[in-house]
Amino acid sequence: MSQKNIEIIVNLDGTTVVEANNFKGVGCKDASKQIELALAGPGGSVSTKPKDDFYQTNATDQFQCR
C-alpha cells in the first residue's frame, strides 16, 4: 500500500494547491481541511477539485450486512 501524504504546491503567482495523495473517499478532505483553511486565511475561500480516489472507498470503510 502506498504511503498517505499531503503535498503543498506554491505556484510562482502565489496560488497554492493542496493535494492529498493515496487517500480514499472523504479521508482526503479530513486530512487536508486544516491546511486548506490556514492557507485561505480569515474570510478566505477554498476551491476543491476531487481526484478519482475521492470516489473510491477503503474495504474497512464499508459495512457488511448479513
Secondary structure, 3 states (H helix, E strand, C coil): CCCCEEEEEECCCCCEEEEEECCCCCHHHHHHHHHHHHHHCCCCCCCCCCCHHHHCCCHHHCCCCC
